[in-house]
Amino acid sequence: GPVAETFRLIQGAMTEEYVRSTQGVFQFELSGDGGGTWYIDLKSKGGNAGFGKPPVTADVVMSMSSADFVKMFTGKLKPTLAFMSGKLRIKGNMALAIKLEKML
């Protein structure tokens, strides 16, 4: 589905530089179609992304609908706007959340 495809693209776009400059683990709690728990690990060597809980404790947990997640990662929804309109809930390290937004 679109969520799995988005995580595959994220995985493919990862670079050592992103991992080095971000040093964070992001967990996504997605509701709706293709939802569930997904993660982006920008802390471990080489980085990783996929379905399920991250291999280490997440620094940031983001909750949103899977449709909004796909929109956000394809540039159709600005993360700041999603957050301010209540479509995106963030728990944890806000500074890291902002770093992830820059990566988008």
Secondary structure, 3 states (H helix, E strand, C coil): CHHHHHHHHHHHHCCHHHHHHHCEEEEEEEECCCCEEEEEEECCCCCEEEECCCCCCCCEEEEEEHHHHHHHHCCCCCHHHHHHCCCCEEEECHHHHHHHHHHC
